[in-house]
Amino acid sequence: MIDINQIDELARRLSELVPPELRESREELRGAFRSALQAGLSKLDLVTREEFDVQRAVLLRTREKVDTLERLVESLEARLSGSGEA
């Protein structure tokens, strides 16, 4: 899920970028930024860092297995081509 504290921090930073003449409405802008960020981010298909790390580990294990199988196939092909020439 999206961390609400990170959204608040980003909204705060955005409100600090507002020109000085508009700073009087900083809290109102911060709320608008927060709402816009939450709405935009909620539409994205995001995963948690934990889910990402789990999938990354699965992918690495799968890649290792594929590499092992590729070496095995190459070895078997070498044997077959070597025995066919004799």
ABEGO torsion letter per residue (X at the ends): XBBAAAAAAAAAAAAAABBAAAAAAAAAAAAAAAAAAAAAAAABBBBBAAAAAAAAAAAAAAAAAAAAAAAAAAAAAAAAAAAAAX
